[in-house]
Amino acid sequence: MAKKRIYLDWNATAPLLDEARDALVDALSLLGNPSSVHSEGRAARAMVEKARRQVAALVGAEPSHVTFTSCATEAANHVLTPDFRMGRAPLSVARLYVSAIEHPAIREGGRFDRERVTEIPVEASGVVDLKSLETLLASHPQDAGPPLIAIMLVNNETGIIQPVSEASAIVHAHGGLLVVDAVQAAGRIAIDMATLGADFLILSAHKIGGPKGAGALVSRGETLMPVPLIRGGGQEKGHRAGTENVAAIVGFGAAAHWMAEGLDERNAAIGALRDRLEGGMRASAPDVVIHGEAEKRVVNTCFFTLPELKAETGQIAFDLEGLALSAGAACSSGKVGQSHVLTAMGRDAKTGGLRISLGFSTTEDEIERAIEIFMRIAARRKVSGRAA
């Protein structure tokens, strides 16, 4: 009898929580459009607003400041724009500054022309270079309009927690606005928008055990908002047109509510499993490089390089052994390319890296089996970089 496959790619997508599935199925039975004023419509609206409160609570925000989108990428394209409104008055943002390790949804610059996007370097450790951020913003022409800065809270490849609060102080001292991609942080570390100093926060449902097809842009207030990306009706207070995906949003809310509970206990269990995994990896392959291990990381992520084993070859080898992991971000339709994160860190990115990410249902048996698989693959490496 074949052994059950091991899923260790939670940073790409988390398995759907039972609570989220149940909430989603219940919502599918609703007849009404949440914009309708009749009883059926009000019932749908009530479920959407409950989810809005649940998502807001996960990140310490006001429910009225949550705008639901179809995904985190849409939320990024919504907020990464030169065109904002301060109340009824237009506000033009002069330039976008993005850290070199941002997810491609951010690095592409949203609605900014490429010549108006500046990259913020990171240190060799994988942490955003705050001195460089200070230098860049000090030279920003204030009379051209405020700068918009995008710095993620947790890197999706290394799992390193970025110094967002410190960056926020620098950004606001120079009159800038801060966008924080919190997709990989939500449900893994405590998040409070006020403490972070974020002006905008980006979230994704399927990274926390909710369904695919829902995301959110969370704002610090309601006065300053980006010009809508999707125009039409007045849904989401006019910030995002289109009938809400009620079922996905309700599932998102249920997942956010579940994730907000028992964070410390969950992290302790997951962290112990990750430490056991990395210990087993080092024991069988002392030359393994675990990127960011000296920095503060979320407890579920291990991004590593096995010398002489290319990432794309390793990903296939692990998959054939029954273990699902990834080679960096799962955002390019299955393509495996050179890691821009390793490049930004000044590492040799030709070999690439492999990312193992755990979650709340990962078991000790799965980790022990993962170590055994790692041992076999590490043992049969060839100088050519192919797994035998």
NUSE-723103 format. One record per residue (C-alpha): residue number from 0; residue in three letters; chain; x, y, z. Coordinates in steps of 0.2 Angstrom, whole numbers, always signed. Example, Ala and Ser with C-alpha at 12.3 -4.5 7.8 and 13.67 -1.06 7.14 Angstrom:
+-----+-----+-------+-------+-------+-------+
|   n | res | chain |     X |     Y |     Z |
+-----+-----+-------+-------+-------+-------+
|   0 | ALA |     A |   +62 |   -22 |   +39 |
|   1 | SER |     A |   +68 |    -5 |   +36 |
+-----+-----+-------+-------+-------+-------+
This chain:
+-----+-----+-------+-------+-------+-------+
|   n | res | chain |     X |     Y |     Z |
+-----+-----+-------+-------+-------+-------+
|   0 | MET |     A |    +0 |    +0 |    +0 |
|   1 | ALA |     A |    +7 |   +17 |    -5 |
|   2 | LYS |     A |   +11 |   +29 |    +9 |
|   3 | LYS |     A |    +1 |   +45 |   +10 |
|   4 | ARG |     A |    +9 |   +60 |    +2 |
|   5 | ILE |     A |   +16 |   +73 |   +13 |
|   6 | TYR |     A |   +11 |   +91 |   +10 |
|   7 | LEU |     A |   +24 |  +104 |   +16 |
|   8 | ASP |     A |   +20 |  +119 |    +5 |
|   9 | TRP |     A |    +9 |  +129 |   +16 |
|  10 | ASN |     A |   +16 |  +145 |   +11 |
|  11 | ALA |     A |    +9 |  +142 |    -6 |
|  12 | THR |     A |    -8 |  +138 |    +0 |
|  13 | ALA |     A |   -15 |  +131 |   +16 |
|  14 | PRO |     A |   -27 |  +116 |   +17 |
|  15 | LEU |     A |   -45 |  +122 |   +19 |
|  16 | LEU |     A |   -50 |  +122 |   +37 |
|  17 | ASP |     A |   -66 |  +113 |   +42 |
|  18 | GLU |     A |   -73 |  +128 |   +50 |
|  19 | ALA |     A |   -70 |  +138 |   +34 |
|  20 | ARG |     A |   -77 |  +124 |   +23 |
|  21 | ASP |     A |   -93 |  +123 |   +34 |
|  22 | ALA |     A |   -95 |  +142 |   +33 |
|  23 | LEU |     A |   -93 |  +142 |   +14 |
|  24 | VAL |     A |  -105 |  +129 |   +11 |
|  25 | ASP |     A |  -118 |  +137 |   +22 |
|  26 | ALA |     A |  -116 |  +153 |   +13 |
|  27 | LEU |     A |  -118 |  +145 |    -4 |
|  28 | SER |     A |  -136 |  +141 |    +1 |
|  29 | LEU |     A |  -140 |  +160 |    +2 |
|  30 | LEU |     A |  -151 |  +167 |   -11 |
|  31 | GLY |     A |  -149 |  +185 |    -9 |
|  32 | ASN |     A |  -137 |  +198 |   -17 |
|  33 | PRO |     A |  -128 |  +207 |    -2 |
|  34 | SER |     A |  -133 |  +224 |   -11 |
|  35 | SER |     A |  -151 |  +220 |   -11 |
|  36 | VAL |     A |  -162 |  +228 |    +2 |
|  37 | HIS |     A |  -175 |  +214 |    +4 |
|  38 | SER |     A |  -173 |  +200 |   +17 |
|  39 | GLU |     A |  -163 |  +188 |    +7 |
|  40 | GLY |     A |  -151 |  +202 |    +3 |
|  41 | ARG |     A |  -149 |  +208 |   +21 |
|  42 | ALA |     A |  -145 |  +190 |   +26 |
|  43 | ALA |     A |  -131 |  +189 |   +13 |
|  44 | ARG |     A |  -125 |  +206 |   +19 |
|  45 | ALA |     A |  -125 |  +201 |   +37 |
|  46 | MET |     A |  -113 |  +186 |   +33 |
|  47 | VAL |     A |  -101 |  +198 |   +23 |
|  48 | GLU |     A |  -101 |  +210 |   +38 |
|  49 | LYS |     A |   -98 |  +196 |   +50 |
|  50 | ALA |     A |   -83 |  +191 |   +40 |
|  51 | ARG |     A |   -77 |  +209 |   +39 |
|  52 | ARG |     A |   -77 |  +210 |   +58 |
|  53 | GLN |     A |   -67 |  +193 |   +59 |
|  54 | VAL |     A |   -54 |  +198 |   +46 |
|  55 | ALA |     A |   -52 |  +215 |   +55 |
|  56 | ALA |     A |   -49 |  +207 |   +72 |
|  57 | LEU |     A |   -35 |  +196 |   +65 |
|  58 | VAL |     A |   -25 |  +212 |   +61 |
|  59 | GLY |     A |   -31 |  +224 |   +75 |
|  60 | ALA |     A |   -40 |  +235 |   +62 |
|  61 | GLU |     A |   -58 |  +243 |   +61 |
|  62 | PRO |     A |   -70 |  +232 |   +51 |
|  63 | SER |     A |   -75 |  +248 |   +41 |
|  64 | HIS |     A |   -57 |  +248 |   +35 |
|  65 | VAL |     A |   -57 |  +231 |   +27 |
|  66 | THR |     A |   -61 |  +231 |    +8 |
|  67 | PHE |     A |   -63 |  +213 |    +1 |
|  68 | THR |     A |   -55 |  +209 |   -16 |
|  69 | SER |     A |   -53 |  +193 |   -26 |
|  70 | CYS |     A |   -35 |  +189 |   -20 |
|  71 | ALA |     A |   -20 |  +198 |   -13 |
|  72 | THR |     A |   -13 |  +202 |   -30 |
|  73 | GLU |     A |   -29 |  +212 |   -34 |
|  74 | ALA |     A |   -27 |  +221 |   -17 |
|  75 | ALA |     A |    -9 |  +225 |   -22 |
|  76 | ASN |     A |   -14 |  +232 |   -39 |
|  77 | HIS |     A |   -28 |  +242 |   -30 |
|  78 | VAL |     A |   -16 |  +250 |   -18 |
|  79 | LEU |     A |    +0 |  +252 |   -29 |
|  80 | THR |     A |    -6 |  +267 |   -39 |
|  81 | PRO |     A |    +0 |  +285 |   -41 |
|  82 | ASP |     A |   -18 |  +290 |   -39 |
|  83 | PHE |     A |   -26 |  +292 |   -22 |
|  84 | ARG |     A |   -40 |  +303 |   -14 |
|  85 | MET |     A |   -39 |  +312 |    +2 |
|  86 | GLY |     A |   -57 |  +314 |    +6 |
|  87 | ARG |     A |   -64 |  +321 |   -11 |
|  88 | ALA |     A |   -47 |  +329 |   -16 |
|  89 | PRO |     A |   -35 |  +320 |   -28 |
|  90 | LEU |     A |   -18 |  +316 |   -21 |
|  91 | SER |     A |    -4 |  +311 |   -33 |
|  92 | VAL |     A |   +10 |  +299 |   -27 |
|  93 | ALA |     A |   +26 |  +303 |   -35 |
|  94 | ARG |     A |   +36 |  +287 |   -34 |
|  95 | LEU |     A |   +34 |  +269 |   -28 |
|  96 | TYR |     A |   +48 |  +261 |   -17 |
|  97 | VAL |     A |   +48 |  +242 |   -15 |
|  98 | SER |     A |   +60 |  +231 |    -6 |
|  99 | ALA |     A |   +71 |  +219 |   -17 |
| 100 | ILE |     A |   +63 |  +204 |    -9 |
| 101 | GLU |     A |   +44 |  +208 |   -12 |
| 102 | HIS |     A |   +32 |  +195 |   -19 |
| 103 | PRO |     A |   +31 |  +197 |   -38 |
| 104 | ALA |     A |   +13 |  +205 |   -35 |
| 105 | ILE |     A |   +22 |  +219 |   -27 |
| 106 | ARG |     A |   +38 |  +220 |   -37 |
| 107 | GLU |     A |   +29 |  +222 |   -53 |
| 108 | GLY |     A |   +23 |  +239 |   -47 |
| 109 | GLY |     A |    +5 |  +238 |   -49 |
| 110 | ARG |     A |    -2 |  +253 |   -58 |
| 111 | PHE |     A |   +15 |  +263 |   -58 |
| 112 | ASP |     A |   +26 |  +265 |   -74 |
| 113 | ARG |     A |   +42 |  +255 |   -72 |
| 114 | GLU |     A |   +52 |  +271 |   -72 |
| 115 | ARG |     A |   +43 |  +277 |   -57 |
| 116 | VAL |     A |   +48 |  +261 |   -46 |
| 117 | THR |     A |   +64 |  +261 |   -35 |
| 118 | GLU |     A |   +70 |  +246 |   -27 |
| 119 | ILE |     A |   +76 |  +246 |    -9 |
| 120 | PRO |     A |   +90 |  +234 |    -6 |
| 121 | VAL |     A |   +91 |  +221 |    +8 |
| 122 | GLU |     A |  +106 |  +216 |   +19 |
| 123 | ALA |     A |  +115 |  +199 |   +16 |
| 124 | SER |     A |  +105 |  +193 |   +30 |
| 125 | GLY |     A |   +89 |  +195 |   +20 |
| 126 | VAL |     A |   +82 |  +209 |   +31 |
| 127 | VAL |     A |   +77 |  +226 |   +22 |
| 128 | ASP |     A |   +91 |  +239 |   +23 |
| 129 | LEU |     A |   +84 |  +253 |   +33 |
| 130 | LYS |     A |   +99 |  +264 |   +31 |
| 131 | SER |     A |   +96 |  +263 |   +12 |
| 132 | LEU |     A |   +78 |  +266 |   +14 |
| 133 | GLU |     A |   +82 |  +282 |   +24 |
| 134 | THR |     A |   +94 |  +288 |   +11 |
| 135 | LEU |     A |   +82 |  +285 |    -3 |
| 136 | LEU |     A |   +68 |  +294 |    +5 |
| 137 | ALA |     A |   +79 |  +308 |   +11 |
| 138 | SER |     A |   +83 |  +312 |    -8 |
| 139 | HIS |     A |   +64 |  +310 |   -13 |
| 140 | PRO |     A |   +58 |  +326 |   -21 |
| 141 | GLN |     A |   +44 |  +331 |    -9 |
| 142 | ASP |     A |   +37 |  +344 |   -20 |
| 143 | ALA |     A |   +33 |  +331 |   -33 |
| 144 | GLY |     A |   +21 |  +322 |   -21 |
| 145 | PRO |     A |   +23 |  +309 |    -7 |
| 146 | PRO |     A |   +32 |  +293 |    -9 |
| 147 | LEU |     A |   +23 |  +276 |    -7 |
| 148 | ILE |     A |   +34 |  +262 |    +1 |
| 149 | ALA |     A |   +30 |  +243 |    +0 |
| 150 | ILE |     A |   +39 |  +232 |   +13 |
| 151 | MET |     A |   +32 |  +215 |   +17 |
| 152 | LEU |     A |   +30 |  +209 |   +35 |
| 153 | VAL |     A |   +36 |  +191 |   +32 |
| 154 | ASN |     A |   +46 |  +185 |   +17 |
| 155 | ASN |     A |   +37 |  +171 |    +8 |
| 156 | GLU |     A |   +53 |  +162 |    +4 |
| 157 | THR |     A |   +64 |  +164 |   +19 |
| 158 | GLY |     A |   +51 |  +167 |   +32 |
| 159 | ILE |     A |   +61 |  +181 |   +39 |
| 160 | ILE |     A |   +51 |  +194 |   +49 |
| 161 | GLN |     A |   +55 |  +211 |   +42 |
| 162 | PRO |     A |   +57 |  +227 |   +53 |
| 163 | VAL |     A |   +41 |  +235 |   +47 |
| 164 | SER |     A |   +38 |  +246 |   +63 |
| 165 | GLU |     A |   +56 |  +253 |   +61 |
| 166 | ALA |     A |   +53 |  +256 |   +43 |
| 167 | SER |     A |   +36 |  +264 |   +46 |
| 168 | ALA |     A |   +45 |  +277 |   +57 |
| 169 | ILE |     A |   +57 |  +282 |   +43 |
| 170 | VAL |     A |   +43 |  +282 |   +30 |
| 171 | HIS |     A |   +31 |  +293 |   +40 |
| 172 | ALA |     A |   +46 |  +305 |   +45 |
| 173 | HIS |     A |   +48 |  +308 |   +26 |
| 174 | GLY |     A |   +29 |  +310 |   +23 |
| 175 | GLY |     A |   +27 |  +294 |   +15 |
| 176 | LEU |     A |   +14 |  +280 |   +15 |
| 177 | LEU |     A |   +18 |  +262 |   +19 |
| 178 | VAL |     A |   +10 |  +247 |   +11 |
| 179 | VAL |     A |   +13 |  +230 |   +20 |
| 180 | ASP |     A |   +11 |  +213 |   +12 |
| 181 | ALA |     A |    +5 |  +203 |   +27 |
| 182 | VAL |     A |    +0 |  +188 |   +17 |
| 183 | GLN |     A |   +13 |  +176 |   +25 |
| 184 | ALA |     A |   +12 |  +184 |   +42 |
| 185 | ALA |     A |    -7 |  +183 |   +45 |
| 186 | GLY |     A |   -10 |  +168 |   +57 |
| 187 | ARG |     A |    +8 |  +165 |   +61 |
| 188 | ILE |     A |   +13 |  +181 |   +71 |
| 189 | ALA |     A |    +2 |  +193 |   +80 |
| 190 | ILE |     A |    -2 |  +208 |   +69 |
| 191 | ASP |     A |    -9 |  +225 |   +75 |
| 192 | MET |     A |   -10 |  +239 |   +62 |
| 193 | ALA |     A |    -7 |  +253 |   +74 |
| 194 | THR |     A |    +9 |  +245 |   +81 |
| 195 | LEU |     A |   +16 |  +241 |   +64 |
| 196 | GLY |     A |   +12 |  +259 |   +58 |
| 197 | ALA |     A |    +5 |  +252 |   +42 |
| 198 | ASP |     A |    -6 |  +263 |   +31 |
| 199 | PHE |     A |   -12 |  +249 |   +21 |
| 200 | LEU |     A |   -11 |  +230 |   +24 |
| 201 | ILE |     A |   -13 |  +216 |   +11 |
| 202 | LEU |     A |   -21 |  +199 |   +16 |
| 203 | SER |     A |   -25 |  +183 |    +7 |
| 204 | ALA |     A |   -38 |  +170 |   +12 |
| 205 | HIS |     A |   -31 |  +154 |    +6 |
| 206 | LYS |     A |   -14 |  +157 |   +15 |
| 207 | ILE |     A |   -23 |  +155 |   +32 |
| 208 | GLY |     A |   -34 |  +140 |   +28 |
| 209 | GLY |     A |   -48 |  +150 |   +19 |
| 210 | PRO |     A |   -54 |  +147 |    +2 |
| 211 | LYS |     A |   -45 |  +153 |   -14 |
| 212 | GLY |     A |   -54 |  +168 |   -22 |
| 213 | ALA |     A |   -54 |  +180 |    -8 |
| 214 | GLY |     A |   -42 |  +193 |    -1 |
| 215 | ALA |     A |   -42 |  +210 |    +7 |
| 216 | LEU |     A |   -35 |  +227 |    +7 |
| 217 | VAL |     A |   -35 |  +234 |   +25 |
| 218 | SER |     A |   -33 |  +253 |   +27 |
| 219 | ARG |     A |   -28 |  +263 |   +42 |
| 220 | GLY |     A |   -42 |  +275 |   +40 |
| 221 | GLU |     A |   -56 |  +279 |   +27 |
| 222 | THR |     A |   -50 |  +297 |   +22 |
| 223 | LEU |     A |   -35 |  +292 |   +12 |
| 224 | MET |     A |   -39 |  +279 |    -1 |
| 225 | PRO |     A |   -32 |  +273 |   -18 |
| 226 | VAL |     A |   -43 |  +277 |   -33 |
| 227 | PRO |     A |   -53 |  +261 |   -37 |
| 228 | LEU |     A |   -45 |  +248 |   -48 |
| 229 | ILE |     A |   -62 |  +240 |   -53 |
| 230 | ARG |     A |   -75 |  +252 |   -56 |
| 231 | GLY |     A |   -94 |  +250 |   -58 |
| 232 | GLY |     A |  -107 |  +249 |   -44 |
| 233 | GLY |     A |  -105 |  +255 |   -26 |
| 234 | GLN |     A |  -100 |  +239 |   -18 |
| 235 | GLU |     A |   -87 |  +240 |    -4 |
| 236 | LYS |     A |   -91 |  +258 |    -1 |
| 237 | GLY |     A |   -86 |  +262 |   -19 |
| 238 | HIS |     A |   -68 |  +255 |   -17 |
| 239 | ARG |     A |   -71 |  +239 |   -26 |
| 240 | ALA |     A |   -85 |  +237 |   -38 |
| 241 | GLY |     A |   -93 |  +220 |   -42 |
| 242 | THR |     A |  -105 |  +208 |   -32 |
| 243 | GLU |     A |   -95 |  +201 |   -17 |
| 244 | ASN |     A |   -90 |  +183 |   -18 |
| 245 | VAL |     A |  -101 |  +180 |    -2 |
| 246 | ALA |     A |   -96 |  +161 |    +0 |
| 247 | ALA |     A |   -77 |  +164 |    -1 |
| 248 | ILE |     A |   -78 |  +180 |   +10 |
| 249 | VAL |     A |   -87 |  +170 |   +23 |
| 250 | GLY |     A |   -75 |  +156 |   +22 |
| 251 | PHE |     A |   -61 |  +169 |   +24 |
| 252 | GLY |     A |   -69 |  +176 |   +39 |
| 253 | ALA |     A |   -71 |  +159 |   +47 |
| 254 | ALA |     A |   -52 |  +155 |   +44 |
| 255 | ALA |     A |   -47 |  +172 |   +51 |
| 256 | HIS |     A |   -57 |  +169 |   +67 |
| 257 | TRP |     A |   -50 |  +152 |   +69 |
| 258 | MET |     A |   -32 |  +158 |   +66 |
| 259 | ALA |     A |   -34 |  +172 |   +79 |
| 260 | GLU |     A |   -36 |  +159 |   +93 |
| 261 | GLY |     A |   -22 |  +149 |  +101 |
| 262 | LEU |     A |    -8 |  +157 |   +91 |
| 263 | ASP |     A |    +6 |  +154 |  +104 |
| 264 | GLU |     A |    +2 |  +135 |  +107 |
| 265 | ARG |     A |    +1 |  +132 |   +88 |
| 266 | ASN |     A |   +17 |  +141 |   +85 |
| 267 | ALA |     A |   +26 |  +131 |   +99 |
| 268 | ALA |     A |   +20 |  +115 |   +91 |
| 269 | ILE |     A |   +25 |  +120 |   +73 |
| 270 | GLY |     A |   +41 |  +127 |   +79 |
| 271 | ALA |     A |   +46 |  +111 |   +87 |
| 272 | LEU |     A |   +43 |  +101 |   +71 |
| 273 | ARG |     A |   +53 |  +114 |   +60 |
| 274 | ASP |     A |   +67 |  +113 |   +72 |
| 275 | ARG |     A |   +67 |   +94 |   +72 |
| 276 | LEU |     A |   +66 |   +95 |   +53 |
| 277 | GLU |     A |   +81 |  +106 |   +51 |
| 278 | GLY |     A |   +91 |   +96 |   +64 |
| 279 | GLY |     A |   +88 |   +80 |   +54 |
| 280 | MET |     A |   +93 |   +89 |   +38 |
| 281 | ARG |     A |  +110 |   +95 |   +45 |
| 282 | ALA |     A |  +114 |   +78 |   +52 |
| 283 | SER |     A |  +112 |   +70 |   +35 |
| 284 | ALA |     A |  +119 |   +84 |   +25 |
| 285 | PRO |     A |  +131 |   +95 |   +35 |
| 286 | ASP |     A |  +133 |  +106 |   +19 |
| 287 | VAL |     A |  +115 |  +111 |   +18 |
| 288 | VAL |     A |  +112 |  +130 |   +19 |
| 289 | ILE |     A |   +97 |  +136 |   +28 |
| 290 | HIS |     A |   +94 |  +154 |   +22 |
| 291 | GLY |     A |   +90 |  +166 |   +36 |
| 292 | GLU |     A |   +92 |  +154 |   +50 |
| 293 | ALA |     A |  +101 |  +167 |   +61 |
| 294 | GLU |     A |   +87 |  +180 |   +59 |
| 295 | LYS |     A |   +70 |  +180 |   +67 |
| 296 | ARG |     A |   +59 |  +169 |   +56 |
| 297 | VAL |     A |   +41 |  +163 |   +57 |
| 298 | VAL |     A |   +41 |  +146 |   +64 |
| 299 | ASN |     A |   +34 |  +136 |   +50 |
| 300 | THR |     A |   +47 |  +140 |   +36 |
| 301 | CYS |     A |   +63 |  +132 |   +30 |
| 302 | PHE |     A |   +71 |  +139 |   +14 |
| 303 | PHE |     A |   +87 |  +129 |   +10 |
| 304 | THR |     A |  +100 |  +125 |    -3 |
| 305 | LEU |     A |  +108 |  +108 |    -6 |
| 306 | PRO |     A |  +125 |  +111 |   -15 |
| 307 | GLU |     A |  +126 |  +102 |   -31 |
| 308 | LEU |     A |  +107 |  +100 |   -32 |
| 309 | LYS |     A |   +97 |  +113 |   -43 |
| 310 | ALA |     A |   +81 |  +118 |   -36 |
| 311 | GLU |     A |   +70 |  +113 |   -50 |
| 312 | THR |     A |   +78 |   +95 |   -50 |
| 313 | GLY |     A |   +76 |   +94 |   -31 |
| 314 | GLN |     A |   +58 |   +99 |   -32 |
| 315 | ILE |     A |   +54 |   +85 |   -44 |
| 316 | ALA |     A |   +65 |   +73 |   -34 |
| 317 | PHE |     A |   +55 |   +77 |   -18 |
| 318 | ASP |     A |   +38 |   +76 |   -27 |
| 319 | LEU |     A |   +43 |   +59 |   -34 |
| 320 | GLU |     A |   +47 |   +53 |   -16 |
| 321 | GLY |     A |   +29 |   +59 |   -11 |
| 322 | LEU |     A |   +34 |   +76 |    -3 |
| 323 | ALA |     A |   +26 |   +92 |    -9 |
| 324 | LEU |     A |   +37 |  +107 |    -7 |
| 325 | SER |     A |   +42 |  +122 |   -18 |
| 326 | ALA |     A |   +56 |  +131 |   -26 |
| 327 | GLY |     A |   +52 |  +148 |   -20 |
| 328 | ALA |     A |   +36 |  +157 |   -23 |
| 329 | ALA |     A |   +21 |  +148 |   -30 |
| 330 | CYS |     A |   +16 |  +162 |   -42 |
| 331 | SER |     A |   +22 |  +159 |   -59 |
| 332 | SER |     A |   +11 |  +145 |   -66 |
| 333 | GLY |     A |   +22 |  +131 |   -61 |
| 334 | LYS |     A |   +38 |  +139 |   -68 |
| 335 | VAL |     A |   +54 |  +137 |   -58 |
| 336 | GLY |     A |   +66 |  +151 |   -60 |
| 337 | GLN |     A |   +81 |  +159 |   -51 |
| 338 | SER |     A |   +76 |  +166 |   -34 |
| 339 | HIS |     A |   +76 |  +185 |   -34 |
| 340 | VAL |     A |   +76 |  +184 |   -15 |
| 341 | LEU |     A |   +93 |  +175 |   -15 |
| 342 | THR |     A |   +99 |  +187 |   -28 |
| 343 | ALA |     A |   +95 |  +201 |   -17 |
| 344 | MET |     A |  +104 |  +193 |    -3 |
| 345 | GLY |     A |  +120 |  +192 |   -13 |
| 346 | ARG |     A |  +119 |  +173 |   -13 |
| 347 | ASP |     A |  +123 |  +162 |   -28 |
| 348 | ALA |     A |  +105 |  +160 |   -35 |
| 349 | LYS |     A |  +110 |  +148 |   -49 |
| 350 | THR |     A |  +107 |  +132 |   -39 |
| 351 | GLY |     A |   +92 |  +141 |   -31 |
| 352 | GLY |     A |   +83 |  +136 |   -15 |
| 353 | LEU |     A |   +69 |  +124 |    -9 |
| 354 | ARG |     A |   +56 |  +129 |    +3 |
| 355 | ILE |     A |   +47 |  +118 |   +16 |
| 356 | SER |     A |   +33 |  +126 |   +25 |
| 357 | LEU |     A |   +23 |  +118 |   +39 |
| 358 | GLY |     A |    +6 |  +121 |   +46 |
| 359 | PHE |     A |    -7 |  +117 |   +60 |
| 360 | SER |     A |   -10 |   +99 |   +54 |
| 361 | THR |     A |    +8 |   +94 |   +50 |
| 362 | THR |     A |   +12 |   +78 |   +61 |
| 363 | GLU |     A |   +28 |   +71 |   +69 |
| 364 | ASP |     A |   +27 |   +56 |   +57 |
| 365 | GLU |     A |   +27 |   +67 |   +42 |
| 366 | ILE |     A |   +42 |   +76 |   +48 |
| 367 | GLU |     A |   +51 |   +60 |   +51 |
| 368 | ARG |     A |   +47 |   +54 |   +34 |
| 369 | ALA |     A |   +52 |   +71 |   +27 |
| 370 | ILE |     A |   +69 |   +69 |   +35 |
| 371 | GLU |     A |   +71 |   +51 |   +28 |
| 372 | ILE |     A |   +67 |   +58 |   +10 |
| 373 | PHE |     A |   +79 |   +72 |   +12 |
| 374 | MET |     A |   +93 |   +60 |   +17 |
| 375 | ARG |     A |   +90 |   +49 |    +2 |
| 376 | ILE |     A |   +90 |   +64 |   -10 |
| 377 | ALA |     A |  +105 |   +72 |    -2 |
| 378 | ALA |     A |  +115 |   +56 |    -3 |
| 379 | ARG |     A |  +112 |   +53 |   -21 |
| 380 | ARG |     A |  +117 |   +71 |   -27 |
| 381 | LYS |     A |  +129 |   +72 |   -42 |
| 382 | VAL |     A |  +141 |   +85 |   -47 |
| 383 | SER |     A |  +130 |   +88 |   -62 |
| 384 | GLY |     A |  +116 |   +94 |   -50 |
| 385 | ARG |     A |  +105 |   +80 |   -55 |
| 386 | ALA |     A |   +96 |   +68 |   -43 |
| 387 | ALA |     A |   +99 |   +50 |   -47 |
+-----+-----+-------+-------+-------+-------+
